[in-house]
Amino acid sequence: MKEETGYIYIAATADTKGRELFYVRDLIRKTGLQALTVDLSTQALSTSSAADVKPEEVAAFHPQGTEAVFCGDRGRAIEAMALAFQNYLKTRKDVVGLLGLGGSGGTALITPAMQDLAVGVPKVMVSTMASGDIAGYIGASDISMLYSVTDVAGLNRISRQVLGNAAHQIAGAVLFQPEACADDKPALGLTMFGVTTPCIQAVSQQLEDEFDCLVFHATGSGGMAMEKLADSGMLAGVLDLTTTEVCDLLAGGVLACAETRFDAIARSQVPYVVSCGALDMVNFGHPSSVPEKYADRLFYHHNAQVTLMRTTPGENRAMAKWIAAKLNRCEGEVRFLIPEGGFSALDAPGMPFWSPEANRAFISTLEAELIPTEKRKIIRLPYNINDAMFADAAVKAFRTINTREF
């Protein structure tokens, strides 16, 4: 069990959730941990708020000042307070956990700041929204969402139980965090899809004696989760060999990354080997979910709930331009490996998605758009991405650019 000297921050709008806020505070303090309450009300309440941190204190961290928060428009006020809370929390060095309480507005207020906290810092959000689509609240972070069952609007036999569970959940997470291992190997981030699995397995096998290989499933949130770790300084390098999430972003698939994909690579300047794994496909669900505009396209039915659509030459040119524009901002070591023999297991001679024309459209556009430097280079390889020799080349490229000491 670890001794913690910081605070579990508890955030809510105390003008409507004050009883709940102080109820969970008292429960946490009974565990022996320190708790600090933060009032995110979007009304100016400095004279009446009993929270440790007043709304005006948080609002002052908005770039346009407190007036941007206390503007009289609820929607704009929530958005502004969310940004102010993000900025406020970034200045705090004593956060050992963050517990949030709220309905739709409170959840939108608190979870952006949770997403900014490093992976591993306990984060629990008690929310009326937790039973629906929570992807926008979670992002790429390790936020635990707890459905409030009843509205977060007072204390009753149900809310006391749920809030009590939340208080003890975060207290337990803070008290019983696993100890860091002194001989842990440096971590690498790798991206994988089913159709690039042989490649990533081979790469991991060659590097696992020296590195802790963290494999992220390229399902939209996977790539963003990996980049969050890069932003947090938790990765020694990245082998982003499966960039298929870009297909879905540009073509409207269901496993899309965010517009910020690759930005963390530029910020962190982490040694970076990248490729075009599974850029031959856009992901949809059941065949009935495919937009009508794609009715005449080439599909592969992976299973009853996954339908893959082959990308066209035009889509490949668009992806190459988008990726090149992102990578041109990277000043760290970048090696883009092009598997001329196909971008996935389905994109190989004799396989359903084999299309040299589409692949050439990507390759020629990338070479025209990506600005080469001493640190940013394209390497063509006459292999399919799942060939053993491609994996060997990826490992060699990473070893070449990995000059960091650990």
C-alpha positions in Angstrom: 0.0 0.0 0.0 1.3 3.4 -1.0 1.3 6.5 1.2 0.0 9.5 -0.7 0.8 13.1 0.2 -1.4 14.7 -2.5 -5.1 15.2 -2.8 -8.0 13.4 -4.4 -9.7 16.3 -6.2 -13.5 16.1 -6.3 -15.1 18.3 -8.9 -18.8 19.2 -9.3 -21.1 22.2 -9.7 -21.7 22.9 -6.0 -24.7 25.1 -6.7 -26.7 22.0 -7.7 -24.5 19.1 -6.5 -23.2 20.5 -3.2 -24.6 17.8 -0.9 -23.2 15.0 -3.1 -19.8 16.8 -3.3 -19.3 17.0 0.4 -20.8 13.6 1.0 -18.1 11.9 -1.1 -15.4 14.2 0.4 -16.3 13.0 3.9 -16.2 9.3 2.8 -12.8 9.7 1.2 -11.4 11.5 4.3 -12.5 8.6 6.4 -10.2 6.4 4.5 -7.3 8.5 5.7 -6.7 10.2 2.4 -6.8 13.9 1.7 -9.6 15.3 -0.4 -10.0 18.7 -2.0 -13.4 20.0 -3.4 -13.6 22.1 -6.5 -16.7 24.0 -7.4 -17.2 24.3 -11.2 -20.5 26.3 -11.0 -20.9 28.7 -13.8 -22.4 31.3 -11.6 -20.2 33.7 -9.5 -20.6 32.2 -6.1 -17.4 33.1 -4.2 -19.4 34.4 -1.2 -21.5 31.3 -0.8 -19.5 28.3 -2.1 -18.1 26.1 0.7 -15.8 24.3 -1.7 -12.0 24.4 -1.1 -11.6 25.9 -4.6 -14.1 28.5 -5.7 -15.6 28.9 -9.2 -13.8 32.2 -9.7 -10.5 30.6 -8.9 -10.9 28.1 -11.7 -12.5 30.5 -14.1 -9.5 32.8 -13.8 -7.5 30.2 -15.8 -9.6 30.8 -18.9 -7.5 32.6 -21.5 -10.1 35.4 -21.7 -10.6 35.6 -18.0 -13.6 35.0 -15.7 -15.9 36.9 -18.0 -15.7 34.1 -20.6 -17.1 31.7 -18.0 -19.7 33.9 -16.2 -21.2 35.0 -19.5 -24.9 34.2 -18.9 -25.2 31.6 -21.6 -25.2 28.1 -20.2 -23.7 26.3 -23.2 -20.9 28.8 -23.7 -20.3 28.9 -19.9 -19.9 25.1 -19.6 -17.5 25.0 -22.5 -15.5 27.9 -21.1 -15.4 26.4 -17.6 -14.2 23.1 -19.0 -11.3 24.8 -20.6 -10.5 26.8 -17.4 -10.6 23.6 -15.3 -8.2 21.9 -17.8 -5.8 24.8 -17.5 -6.2 25.0 -13.7 -5.5 21.3 -13.2 -2.3 21.5 -15.3 -0.9 23.8 -12.7 -1.5 21.4 -9.9 1.3 19.0 -8.9 -0.6 17.4 -6.0 -3.3 15.5 -7.9 -3.3 11.8 -6.9 -6.8 11.2 -8.2 -9.8 13.0 -9.7 -13.5 12.2 -8.9 -16.2 14.0 -10.9 -20.0 14.1 -10.3 -22.4 15.4 -12.8 -25.2 15.1 -15.3 -24.6 15.9 -19.0 -23.3 19.4 -18.3 -21.1 18.3 -15.4 -19.7 15.4 -17.3 -18.8 17.7 -20.2 -17.2 20.1 -17.7 -15.0 17.6 -15.9 -13.9 14.8 -18.4 -11.7 17.0 -20.6 -9.5 17.7 -17.6 -9.5 14.0 -16.8 -8.4 13.2 -20.3 -5.4 15.5 -19.8 -4.2 13.6 -16.7 -1.5 11.0 -17.2 -2.5 7.4 -17.7 -2.5 5.6 -14.4 -3.7 8.6 -12.3 -7.1 7.3 -10.9 -10.1 9.0 -12.6 -13.7 8.2 -11.7 -16.7 10.1 -13.3 -20.1 9.5 -11.7 -22.5 10.5 -14.5 -26.1 10.2 -15.7 -24.5 9.8 -19.2 -22.5 6.6 -18.4 -25.2 4.3 -19.8 -25.0 5.7 -23.3 -22.2 6.4 -25.9 -19.3 7.7 -23.7 -16.6 7.8 -26.3 -16.5 11.6 -26.3 -16.1 11.7 -22.6 -13.4 9.0 -22.4 -11.3 9.9 -25.4 -8.0 7.9 -25.2 -7.8 8.0 -21.4 -8.3 5.5 -18.6 -11.4 7.1 -17.1 -13.8 4.9 -15.1 -17.4 5.9 -15.8 -19.9 5.0 -13.1 -23.6 5.3 -14.0 -25.4 7.3 -11.3 -28.7 5.3 -11.7 -30.8 8.1 -10.3 -30.0 11.7 -11.3 -27.2 13.4 -9.5 -29.7 15.6 -7.7 -29.6 15.0 -4.0 -29.0 12.2 -1.6 -31.2 9.1 -1.4 -30.9 5.4 -0.8 -29.7 4.8 -4.3 -27.4 7.8 -4.7 -25.7 7.2 -1.3 -24.8 3.7 -2.4 -23.5 4.7 -5.8 -21.6 7.7 -4.6 -20.2 5.6 -1.7 -18.9 3.1 -4.2 -17.3 5.9 -6.3 -15.6 7.4 -3.2 -14.2 4.0 -2.1 -13.3 3.0 -5.7 -11.0 6.0 -6.2 -9.7 5.8 -2.6 -8.8 2.1 -3.2 -7.2 3.0 -6.6 -5.0 5.7 -4.9 -4.1 3.5 -1.9 -3.3 0.3 -3.8 -1.5 1.5 -6.9 1.0 -1.1 -8.1 4.6 -0.2 -7.3 6.7 0.8 -10.2 9.3 -1.9 -11.0 12.9 -0.5 -10.9 14.0 -2.8 -13.7 11.1 -2.1 -16.1 12.2 -2.0 -19.7 11.5 1.1 -21.7 8.2 1.0 -23.5 7.4 1.0 -27.2 4.1 1.7 -28.8 2.9 -0.4 -31.7 -0.3 -0.3 -33.7 -2.0 -3.5 -35.0 -5.1 -4.6 -36.8 -6.2 -8.2 -37.5 -4.8 -7.9 -41.0 -1.4 -6.7 -39.9 -1.1 -9.1 -36.9 1.8 -11.2 -38.3 3.9 -8.1 -38.8 3.4 -6.7 -35.3 4.0 -10.1 -33.7 7.3 -10.5 -35.6 8.4 -7.0 -34.7 7.5 -7.5 -31.0 9.3 -10.8 -30.9 12.5 -9.2 -32.0 12.3 -6.2 -29.6 10.7 -7.7 -26.5 13.9 -8.6 -24.8 14.9 -4.9 -24.7 11.6 -3.2 -24.7 8.1 -3.5 -23.1 6.1 -3.7 -26.3 2.6 -2.1 -25.9 0.3 -3.1 -28.8 -2.6 -0.8 -29.5 -5.6 -2.0 -31.6 -6.1 0.5 -34.4 -9.8 1.0 -33.7 -9.9 4.8 -33.6 -9.2 5.2 -29.9 -6.2 2.8 -30.0 -3.9 5.2 -32.0 -5.0 8.1 -29.8 -4.3 6.2 -26.6 -0.8 5.4 -27.9 -0.2 9.0 -28.7 -1.4 10.0 -25.3 1.4 7.9 -23.8 3.9 9.5 -26.2 2.7 13.0 -25.0 3.2 11.8 -21.4 6.8 10.8 -22.1 6.0 7.2 -21.4 7.2 5.8 -24.7 10.8 5.3 -25.8 9.7 4.9 -29.4 6.7 4.2 -31.7 6.3 1.7 -34.5 3.0 3.0 -35.9 2.8 0.4 -38.7 -1.0 0.3 -38.8 -2.5 3.6 -39.7 -5.9 2.4 -40.9 -7.7 4.8 -38.7 -7.0 7.5 -41.2 -9.1 5.7 -43.8 -12.1 5.9 -41.5 -11.6 9.5 -40.6 -11.5 10.6 -44.3 -14.1 8.2 -45.7 -16.6 8.1 -42.8 -15.8 4.7 -41.4 -16.6 3.6 -37.8 -13.1 3.3 -36.5 -11.9 6.8 -37.2 -9.1 8.6 -35.4 -9.3 12.2 -34.4 -8.1 15.1 -36.5 -5.2 15.3 -34.0 -3.7 11.9 -35.0 0.1 12.2 -35.4 0.2 15.5 -33.5 1.7 13.9 -30.4 4.5 12.5 -32.5 5.5 16.0 -33.6 5.3 17.3 -30.1 7.2 14.5 -28.4 9.8 13.9 -31.2 9.8 10.3 -30.2 11.7 8.0 -32.5 9.0 7.0 -35.0 8.7 4.3 -37.6 5.4 4.5 -39.6 3.8 2.6 -42.4 0.5 2.2 -44.3 -0.8 -0.9 -42.6 -4.5 -1.5 -43.6 -4.8 1.7 -45.5 -6.5 -0.5 -48.1 -9.8 -0.7 -46.1 -12.5 1.4 -44.5 -14.4 -0.2 -41.6 -18.2 -0.4 -41.3 -20.5 -2.5 -39.2 -23.3 -4.8 -40.5 -23.7 -4.4 -44.3 -26.9 -2.4 -43.7 -24.7 0.3 -42.0 -22.7 1.1 -45.2 -23.8 4.5 -46.6 -25.8 4.3 -49.8 -23.2 6.3 -51.6 -20.8 3.4 -51.4 -23.2 0.8 -52.8 -21.1 0.0 -55.9 -17.8 -0.4 -54.0 -15.7 -3.6 -53.4 -16.5 -5.1 -50.0 -15.2 -7.9 -47.9 -17.4 -9.3 -45.1 -15.1 -10.0 -42.3 -17.9 -11.2 -40.0 -21.5 -10.5 -39.4 -20.8 -7.2 -37.7 -17.7 -6.0 -39.7 -17.8 -5.0 -43.3 -14.6 -3.8 -45.0 -14.5 -1.5 -48.1 -11.5 -1.3 -50.4 -10.1 2.2 -50.7 -9.9 3.7 -54.2 -6.9 5.5 -55.8 -8.6 8.8 -55.1 -9.0 8.0 -51.4 -5.4 6.8 -51.3 -4.2 10.1 -52.7 -6.2 12.0 -50.1 -4.8 9.9 -47.3 -1.3 10.3 -48.5 -1.7 14.1 -48.6 -3.2 14.2 -45.1 -0.5 12.0 -43.6 2.3 13.8 -45.3 1.0 17.2 -44.0 1.1 15.8 -40.5 4.5 14.2 -40.8 6.0 17.3 -42.3 5.6 19.0 -38.9 7.7 16.3 -37.2 11.2 17.4 -36.4 12.2 14.1 -34.7 13.4 11.0 -36.4 10.8 9.6 -38.8 11.0 6.6 -41.2 8.1 5.9 -43.4 8.2 2.3 -44.6 6.3 1.5 -47.8 5.4 -2.2 -48.3 5.1 -2.4 -52.1 3.8 -5.9 -51.9 0.6 -4.8 -50.2 -0.7 -2.9 -47.2 -2.5 -5.8 -45.4 -3.3 -9.5 -45.5 -6.2 -8.8 -47.9 -4.0 -6.6 -50.1 -1.7 -9.2 -51.6 -1.6 -10.9 -55.0 -4.6 -13.2 -55.3 -6.4 -11.7 -52.3 -9.7 -9.7 -52.4 -8.2 -6.2 -51.9 -5.1 -6.5 -54.1 -5.0 -3.2 -56.1 -1.6 -2.1 -57.3 -3.3 1.0 -58.9 -4.7 2.1 -55.5 -1.4 1.5 -53.8 0.6 3.3 -56.4 -1.7 6.3 -55.9 -0.8 6.4 -52.3 2.9 5.8 -52.8 3.4 8.4 -55.5 1.4 11.0 -53.6 3.3 10.4 -50.4 6.6 10.8 -52.2 5.5 14.0 -53.8 4.0 15.5 -50.6 6.4 14.3 -47.8 9.3 16.7 -47.5 12.5 14.6 -47.0 15.1 15.8 -44.5 18.1 14.2 -42.7 15.6 12.9 -40.1 12.5 12.3 -42.2 12.8 9.6 -44.9 10.8 7.3 -47.0 12.0 3.7 -47.4 10.5 1.5 -50.2 10.4 -2.2 -49.5 9.4 -4.9 -52.1 7.4 -6.9 -49.5 3.9 -7.3 -48.2 3.5 -5.7 -44.8 3.2 -9.2 -43.2 6.3 -10.6 -44.8 9.0 -11.5 -42.3 11.5 -9.3 -44.2 9.3 -6.3 -43.8 9.3 -6.8 -40.0 13.1 -7.2 -40.1 13.3 -3.9 -42.0 11.0 -2.1 -39.5 13.2 -3.3 -36.6 16.3 -2.2 -38.3 14.9 1.2 -39.1 13.9 1.6 -35.4 17.3 0.6 -34.2 18.9 3.1 -36.6 17.0 6.1 -35.2 16.8 5.0 -31.6 19.7 6.9 -30.1 18.1 7.7 -26.7 19.6 6.5 -23.4 17.4 4.8 -20.9 
